Amino acid sequence: MVEARVADERWIRSSNGQMEKRPLIRARIELLGRSWPIDLTLTSRDRMTYDMLLGRRALGHRFVVDPAQSYVGGFVEPLDIEDLSPSKTTTTQTERQAPDSI
């Protein structure tokens, strides 16, 4: 199980146009060797194709997205959520919170 403190709540318009109030958490993302803080709103994606959607605000001005390409940065097998428990992680707190120097 992974736990996070709810930082806020946001009204989000879903893909079907309905407004939904969702909890917001703050987390760090690592993508292609870069790490930065992001806000995540939570909702059940049990019946969706993708477990998580990463929007343009989360990407910031860090990447250019070419919708005609797939897996340009390589493909990484998904982690089992149990692999993220503190007893199984090997990186230190300092390594996880390295600044955006790239």
N, C-alpha and C positions, 0 to 999 in steps of 0.2 A: 504494500500500500504506500502511496505517496501522498503526503499532506502538505498543504500550503495555506497561509493566512489569506482570507478574503480581504483585499485592499479597498474594494469599491464595488458598486453595481452599475451596469450600463444598459441602456436600452439599445438593442440591436435589431435591425430589420433583416429577417431571414431571407433566404433565396426565394421563398414563396410570397414575400411581401408583408408578412405578419411581423409586428413588433413584439419583442420578447425581452424581459428583464433578465440579465445574466450576471452571475458573479464574476468579478475580475480579480485575477491574481497577477503578481509580478514574478517573473522568472528570468533566467538567462538562457539564451539559445546559442548553440555552437553550430556553425555551418561553414564548410570549406575552410577550416582552420581559423575562423574568426569567431569571437564571442562578444555578445552585447546583451543588455537588459531589454526585455519586451513586456508588454501587457498582454495577458491572455484572457479572453472571456470563455467561460465554460458552458458547454451544453452537451447533451447526449448525442453521440454520432453513431450509435449502435447500428442503424440501418443505412448508414452513408458509405460511400465507396472509400473515402479517406478518413483516417482517424483525426487528422488535424489539418486545418487550412492556415497557411501563412500569408498574410496580406501585405500590401505594398507599404503600409506604415511600419510593419515589423521589419521589412527589408530595408527601409530607409533609403538612403542614397548609396548603399553598400554594393548593390548588384544591379545588373541590367538583365531583364528577363526577356528571352526570345521565345515566344509561344510556339514557334515552329520546331524547337529543339526539345529533347528530353535527356535527362541524366548527363548533362554536359560536365558537371562536376564529379561524376561517378555515381555509382549506386551503392548504398550501404544497407545491409540487412537490418530490418527493424530490431530494436532491443526489446527484450521482454521487460515489462515494467518492474518485475521483481529484481532485475539486475541493477536497478537504480537505488535500492535500499542502502542506507549508510554503511551497513556491515559488508556490502559487496563492492563498494566503490574503492578505487585505488588512487584517485587524484586528491590532492590536498585542497583545502578551502582556498588557499592563495592561488593555486593553479586554476580553479574554477572561476575565480573572479579577476582574472588578468584583464588589464585595461585594453581598450581598442587601439592598439598601436600599429595595426596593419593598415 
